[in-house]
Structure formats: C-alpha cells, structure tokens
C-alpha cells in the first residue's frame, strides 16, 4: 500500500508541477490516475492524497488537455458510492462544471457529460444497462440535492454565452438524467419550470446568425429530447400541458398566424416536433396555417426558403397530413426542384417529392407517381448521394429511406457499390437523423420490416367484394432479397453498422438489430458477421432499446452461436454475456423460431464450460428450458431436451431432478419416442447423467414400465443409444441392489451380454463393450451372476 501511495503522490507531482515540461510523462501519469480512479482501493488512496483539490486547480488552469484529463479522473472517482459522489461534486462545484460545459473546445465540454451522469448513477442508485430492470427502473427517493443541477441546465439552455457544443451537452444531460424512466423523475419539474419551452426556443434558433449558438446536431438532439420527454409522460393532462406549451411558443413566434411574425422559427419548431413527438406537431398543424405559409415561403427565394422546404419534407412523411400536399403542394415542390440551382434548396424539395411518391408503401398497385417519375426521382437522389456536400448527401439518404420501399429502387441501390459506400459513409457521421435514415434504407433493402401474412380465403373474399388487395413486387421475392443482402455484405455494411451501434435512438437501434438479424438468417453469411465484429455490437443491442429491437438482436446472437463455435464467435467473457439475452428469448411472447434458435445456441454454450452452464442456471434458464420440453412443436421440444442434456452436466441441475417432480419420468418417456430419434438420444443422454445421483436413480422405479423402457433403449439399433442405456443400467445397479435384481432377472441380462460381444463398424463400439462389462461386473459384485469357469 505504501508503494501505491508513493506512486500516486509522484504522479500528482508530475501532473501539477509546472516545471515538468515532459508532455509524454504527464500524459502517462494522467492515464495511470484514470485507471486507478476506477478501482475501489486506488480511488480511496487518491482521495486521501487530496487529489480532488489538485485536479480542481488544473481545471481552473489554461491547459485544455489537462482539464479534460482531470475531468476523466474525477469521473472515475465519482463512481464509488453516493456519499463519495456528493462530497466530490460539492468540492468540484457546479460553477466550475458550468465553465467547462460552456467551453468552445468540444472535447472539454464533452468530458463534463460522463462526470454528471456518473454522479447521477451513484446518487440515484441507477442499475447498469446490462441489468434487466434498467429499462423499467424508476427513482423513488428525494430529489432535493438534484435540483441545483436542473436549475443550471434551465439557465444554460438559453444562455447566449453558451457554445453550441455546450448546448448539445446540456440537452444530453437532461435526457439521460432528469426523466422518470431511468432518471431522477423530474420530468414535470422540468416541464413546469420552463424546460420544454426553452428547448423549443433553442430549436427556433437553429439557423445561421441565430440568437443562440448551435451545431448541425442541435436540431436532432433537441428533437430526440422532446420525444423522450413526451414519451415519459404518464397522463393525458401532462401531454396536454406539453401541447399547450408548444402552442404558446408558436403563438409567440407568429402572433397573428398571418404574414407577420417569425415563420422561420415556427417552421424549425414544427420540423423538430415532426421528427420527435409527432402528436404535438399534428396539433400545431391543425391550429396554425403552416402548410400555406410554408408553400409560399418555399416558392420565393429568401432566408426562410430552406427551412420551409425542410418542414414540408417532414410533413410529406406524415401519413395523416401529407394529403395536404398532394394537390398544389406537388406543383410547388416540382417547380422549386426544377427551377433552383442551389443543391441546399433542391435537396429538401426532392425529399418531399420522394416521400409523397412513396406514401403508398410497398403496395405497387397504389403508386402516387408512375414508374417513370419514380425513376427520375431515384436518379436525382443518386446524383446528390454520389456528388453532393455532407448535408446534401444526408438529404439524399432520407430520399432513399422512402424510395427504397419500391423494389426497383432497392435493386438500383444494392447493385451500385459506389452508392452503397456513399450511403454507409453518411451512417458514420454523428447526426442521429442521418443514421436513422440509413438504417431505414437498409431495413427496406434487406426486407427485414414486419409483414403480415394474408389468409388466402380473405384474399378471395376481397376479390369477390372488389376491394383493393396490396400486391408484392416480383423483385421482393426471396431470391432477390438474398442477392441484395449478399451485395450489402460484400460492400461492407457490417463494418458500418458496427460503427453505429452506439446510436442513442431506440428506434435506430431496433432498425440496426433488424438488419443484423436479416443478414444472419443465411448460414453462409454468419462467418462474415463474426469476422467484422457484429457479435460485440449485437450483445450491446440485445441489452438496450425497444423490446422488439432487443429480441431481434438476441435472435441474431443465437444464429451466430448455432453455426459457429461459441468460443470463437463470443471469445472470453463475451460468451457469458450472451446468456441473458438468449434466456430472455425463451418466452411465449416471442415467435417459435426465436425460441428454437435460442435453445440451439444455449445448447452449444452449455457444452463449452461449467461457468457457462452455471450462468444459464443463474439466469433462471433451467425452468425456461424445461418449459419448452413440453412444447407441442417437435423441433422446439427436441432442442429443449438437447439443451437440458448439456445442462445436467452441472451438479446444481441434477439436484433439481430429486424431490417430488416428474422430471425423470419425462426423460424416460422421451427416451422411447419412436418418431424422433434425436429426441430419444438427448433424453437418454440426460438420463444417463442424472441417474448417477442415487436419489434420482431410485425415482426410475416410479414409472411402472421402467424395465421395458430400459430394454428398448439398450436394444436399440443405434450403438450410441445402446451406450446411453447401458450407462443408465449401471447407475441403477449402483444405486440399488433391488433394482439390479429386477433387471438381471429379466431380459436385460441377455441384452447386456450380447452387447458386450457385438461386432461392427461403430464409432462408440469400444465404449459400449466397456460399459457392458462394467454393468456385468456390478451384477457379479452383488452375487447375482457369476463368471463362467
């Protein structure tokens, strides 16, 4: 310990002494302090060495690199209990954090967010992301100590001195820490305190030379925050309050609702709401003449033209309101697209047209535009994607998010490697809306969206009633879908998705999980997925996001673990991390295919090591696997039995066969199932293992036909099956002389003697001979038979 204290003091001297000009030494000292700060013992020694005050001095200093490193050390120190977190936070002070948050240097402002989140983790006692309860967890304690930070966020949001990056980080702190689900439960405190109104004012300022500094990500970040706040409300009264605030702020921007006022700000506000809490946007569209004003603004050159077109592009994607654009709106948009030479103007106009053209979905019989028009729109979007600026390419991807509902466009996209590469480059940017659009395109191209299977009788009935019947495009057939998925794999889609697995939007996470799962459907593709890092991303996606997204990610994990050795697919600790999402798939809410694939993967994992089996048992996998042993579907029942056969290699699992239950009886009955030989093999193998326990072995007698069942197993035409039967016979003999007598007096003795001499070309023949001799030796030991002289 003395040596550790000495090292800490030495490192502190290095980082705080201005006379030391060796940057490399100082950098290494900071790295060591960061590592130590995350360890319980090391962090305590650091606190005793008065490290917090020294780090605060560095934060107050001029060197940005040292400020960032100091904040990282403090982030590690804050993660060791609520009392320490509060004490540390009091020492650092909100004023000091506010200065860092407001810094123009992005790296410094960003470093504050994990420190604040770590503080909240400790004060709230928030569960980690890999905890099943994290998605539903709510804080029920006192919030008094948390209110000063909320007040700081309220003031900072609309502070003209705050940098754009700082504003984005304030919004991130709000969404991660203040809400009811997963946060401090301050949603209504934030709403009633003016937080929602301030967020809307920030959105209205997202323009060049706005009154508040913003970044290209601010609109998307605030839109996501508004969506999460709206989803966090429990009652209609709270949602109505949100709507009233939106109406009030819009009314302040355009007081008369006519030509006067700030329609640019109102258009930005509407765009953010359409991208987030759609219901609130829908209410505004019914209260204010947005469509007429936006069409007028888009037709005339001016500073608000781009904003108006972006808002119209969002309205065009809203099913409830896009009909308002199908008349005069289409003509205006076509005029703007054809008449303007500015890509920043043409791109959102093209997006609006594409969304209107795709409003019929994948139903090829109800197209708004004809095939020739759709092809022209696709060509224009492709041009923007391949040669436009970063912003124009983002719009182009959004075009394809809707155009790709058309199978012809899917073929065009996936058949062009340059196009796929450009689209995947857009996905790697930091904009969450761009990532969502790319993920949506990939879901459409891989056909991994939900489809309803229509009953043939209902189709005939609809034809008779002369009702419209949706028609699937011929190029949405399975052959074309597989070819498109292969093309995406060849063009590096996996690597791009792996880079995007940290998306904050749950909807985006679900879309990425869908694509991964679709790609993993084909056995030949699974090796590529593992090679390019999909397994790690899937485990992250399986632990967070929407229930559907977690299920798709878990199913993809299962598919990888079925075809590839789990020790290779999920090396090290990762193999244990697969267990929880796989066990979670064993639920009646999930499809039979998901249940089946989860069981197959768990079977493979259970064969790897005792630690893997123990993890399955600890995650309550035994009862869930047992439940599916009673499943009517033969394949699911067989998979569950095979999984149980591997689980019983663990003593804890065997002990569950003792006591008052029919588990042994079930295995005995499955061992003689004439229709499914693999089920028989798995059940007999499990029986051979569990009957090593004498208490379990004695329960075999509870089945009246146990002698006939053992005879059938041992006399099977499969040497492997007979081997399992002979092991069971020996275990029963070892457990009870009475049972040994019953077996020897019957035909089993003749079967054992015959098997001990059987010849043939069987892999397990030697083992079978040894097992028979072992069982016969036991009978000799009991004096039931004797050796021939």
NORSUL-V572527 format. One record per backbone hydrogen bond with DSSP energy under -0.5 kcal/mol. NH is the residue of the N-H (numbers start at 0). CO is the residue of the C=O. Records with the same first field share a line. If there is no record, write none. Layout:
NH->CO  CO
This chain:
4->0
5->1
6->2
7->3
8->4
9->5
10->6
11->7
12->8
13->9
14->10
15->11
16->12
17->15
19->16
20->18
22->20
25->21
26->22
27->23
28->24
29->25
30->26
31->27
32->28
33->29
34->30
35->31
36->32
37->33  34
38->35
42->38
43->39
44->40
45->41
46->42
47->43
48->44
49->46
50->45
53->49
54->50
55->51
56->52
57->53
58->54
59->55
60->56  57
63->61
66->62
67->63
68->64
69->65
70->66
71->67
72->68
73->69
74->70
75->71
76->72
77->73
78->75
84->80
85->81
86->82
87->83
88->84
89->85
90->86
91->87
92->88
96->92
97->93
98->94
99->95
100->96
101->97
102->99
105->103
108->104
109->105
110->106
111->107  108
112->108  109
113->109
114->110
115->111
116->112
117->113
118->114
119->115
120->116
121->117
122->118
123->119
124->120
125->120
130->127
133->130
134->131
135->132
136->132
138->179  182
145->142
146->142  143
148->145
149->145
150->146
151->147
152->148
153->149
154->150
155->151
156->152
157->153
158->155
159->157
161->158
166->162
167->163
168->164
169->165
170->166
171->167
172->168
173->169
174->170
175->171
176->172
177->173
181->136  179
182->179
183->176
184->178
185->177
189->185
190->186
191->187
192->188
193->190
194->189
197->193
198->194
199->195
200->196
201->197
202->198
203->199
204->200  201
205->202
206->204
209->206
212->161
217->214
218->214
220->216
221->217
222->218
223->219
224->220
225->221
226->222
227->223
228->224
229->225
230->226
231->227
232->228  229
238->234
239->235
240->236
241->237
242->238
243->239
244->240
245->241
246->242
247->243
248->244
249->245
250->246
251->247
252->248
253->249
261->252
262->260
265->261
266->262
267->263
268->264
269->265
270->266
271->267
272->268
273->269
274->270
275->271
277->275
279->276
280->276
281->277
282->278
283->279
284->280
285->281
286->282
287->283
289->287
292->288
293->289
294->290
295->291
296->292
297->293
298->294
299->295
304->301
307->303
308->304
309->305
310->306
311->307
312->308
313->309
314->310
315->311
316->312  313
317->314
318->316
320->317
321->317
323->320
324->321
325->322
329->324  326
330->326
331->327
332->328
333->329
334->330
335->331
336->332
337->333
338->334
339->335
342->340
344->341
345->341
346->342
348->344
349->345
350->346
351->347
352->348
353->349
354->350
355->351
356->352
357->353
358->355
360->357
362->359
363->361  470
365->362
367->356
373->369
374->370
375->371
376->372
377->373
378->374
379->375
380->376
381->377
382->378
383->379
384->380
385->381
386->382
387->383
392->388
393->389
394->390
395->391
396->392
397->393
398->394
399->395
400->396
401->397  398
402->398
403->399
404->401
405->402
409->405
410->406
411->407
412->408
413->409
414->410
415->412
416->414
419->415
420->416
421->417
422->418
423->419
424->420
425->421
426->422
427->423
428->425
431->429
434->430
435->431
436->432
437->433
438->434
439->435
440->436
441->437
442->438
443->439
444->440
445->441
446->443
447->442
452->450
453->451
458->454
459->455
460->456
461->457
462->458
463->459
464->460
465->462
466->461
475->472
476->473
480->476
481->477
482->478
483->479
484->480
485->481
486->482
487->483
488->484
489->485
490->486
491->488
492->487
495->491
496->492
497->493
498->494
499->495  496
500->497
502->499
508->504
509->505
510->506
511->507
512->508
513->509
514->510
515->511
516->512
517->513
518->514
519->515
520->517
521->518
522->520
524->521
525->521  522
528->524
529->525
530->526
531->527
532->529
533->528
536->532
537->533
538->534
539->535
540->536
541->537
542->539
543->540
545->505
549->545
550->546
551->547
552->548
553->549
554->550
555->551
556->552
557->553
558->554
559->555
560->556
561->557
562->558
563->559
567->564
568->564
569->565
570->567
573->570
574->569  571
575->572
576->572
577->573
578->575
579->575
580->576
581->577
582->578
583->579
584->580
585->581  582
586->584
589->586
594->590
595->591
596->592
597->593
598->594
599->595
600->596
601->597
602->598
603->599
604->600
605->601
606->602  603
607->604
608->604
612->608
613->609
614->610
615->611
616->612
617->613
618->614
619->616
620->615
623->619
624->620
625->621
626->622
627->623
628->624  625
629->626
630->627
636->632
637->633
638->634
639->635
640->636
641->637
642->638
643->639
644->640
645->641
646->642
647->643
648->645
649->646
652->649
653->649
654->650
655->651  652
656->653
657->654
660->658
665->661
666->662
667->663
668->664
669->665
670->666
671->668
672->669
673->671
679->675
680->676
681->677
682->678
683->679
684->680
685->681
686->682
687->683
688->684
689->685
690->686
691->688
692->689
693->691
696->692
697->693
698->694  695
699->696
700->697
701->698
702->699
703->701
705->702
708->704
709->705
710->706
711->707
712->708
713->709
714->710
715->712
718->716
721->717
722->718
723->719
724->720
725->721
726->722
727->723
728->724
729->725
730->726
731->727
732->728
733->729
734->730
735->731
739->735
740->736
741->737
742->738
743->739
744->740
745->741  742
747->742
748->742  745
750->746
751->747
752->748
753->749
754->750
755->751
756->753
757->753
761->759
764->761
767->763
768->764
769->765
770->766
771->767
772->768
773->769
774->770
775->771
776->772
777->773
778->774
779->775
780->776
781->777
782->779
783->778
784->778
